[in-house]
Amino acid sequence: MPVLIPLALITAYYFRYLMHAFKEKEYTKADSILYSIQGYLVGVVSFALPLAVIYHNYQYHDGLSIGLQIIILVVFWAIGGYIVRSTYRKKAFRLWSGTVVMMLAFCLLVIPSARNFFQKNPDYRSYNDLRHMEKVQNMPFFFNGPVPGKFIQVVWSSGHLIQYWDTSDATGTPVATPLVVMTHEPPQEVFNESFREKYDFEELGHYDLDMKKKDGIKIFSNYVTIVRMKQNMP
């Protein structure tokens, strides 16, 4: 993030310079070459992107209708033609505006419509739900296994501090219940019979942070359960 604003300012100054240089015919050969490479490359992307979306829809059944595919094709090819024409005529502002419109079209047409283009795991579910779940806000969170480096993504997504709890042969909880525990397997398979006799489980569901593959990264795939002591227990 700290780098984005300076880069944006540099890009703005660069385009402002090109606009002035092309208008006054004060540009150098290097300016023309770099500008052409950039413009034609963006134009090629705009022409190729709808073809990639259509191919991916055909291969992976993203659910895009024929009408929407035609709209995406027409919109991006029209933008691509505008960008190529602006590049050829050395219209820097039009090239910049065409690039912005292309990105907006991608965000508005492609991303909402082709979810499977980015998310191939049918069981994907972000832990971000836990940030806004009222019932777990004041509960401590635990995980029943070693915590590798990638687990920080689960911590960040859930918005909760997650502590280690060795549940093997557990007869009680590390703190007073209720508490939340994350486990790779369903809680009934993790806790022994003696523990299950004393505590109730409220399963909040299965969460998987890996967008690309089901159970691809094991540490991202967990059952989330609220553990409470049974009412009839002392």
Stockholm file with secondary structure:
# STOCKHOLM 1.0

chainA/1-234         MPVLIPLALITAYYFRYLMHAFKEKEYTKADSILYSIQGYLVGVVSFALPLAVIYHNYQYHDGLSIGLQIIILVVFWAIGGYIVRSTYRKKAFRLWSGTVVMMLAFCLLVIPSARNFFQKNPDYRSYNDLRHMEKVQNMPFFFNGPVPGKFIQVVWSSGHLIQYWDTSDATGTPVATPLVVMTHEPPQEVFNESFREKYDFEELGHYDLDMKKKDGIKIFSNYVTIVRMKQNMP
#=GR chainA/1-234 SS CTTHHHHHHHHHHHHHHHHHHHHHTCCCHHHHHHHHHHHHHHHHHHHHHHHHHHHHHHHHCCCCCHHHHHHHHHHHHHHHHHHHHHHHTTCHHHHHHHHHHHHHHIIIIIHHHCHHHHCCCTTCBCGGGGGSCGGGTTSCEEESSCCCGGGHHHHHHHTSCEEECCCTTCCSCSSSSCEEEEESSCHHHHSCHHHHHHEEEEEEEEEECCSSSTTSSGGGEEEEEEEEECTTCC
#=GC SS_cons         CTTHHHHHHHHHHHHHHHHHHHHHTCCCHHHHHHHHHHHHHHHHHHHHHHHHHHHHHHHHCCCCCHHHHHHHHHHHHHHHHHHHHHHHTTCHHHHHHHHHHHHHHIIIIIHHHCHHHHCCCTTCBCGGGGGSCGGGTTSCEEESSCCCGGGHHHHHHHTSCEEECCCTTCCSCSSSSCEEEEESSCHHHHSCHHHHHHEEEEEEEEEECCSSSTTSSGGGEEEEEEEEECTTCC
//
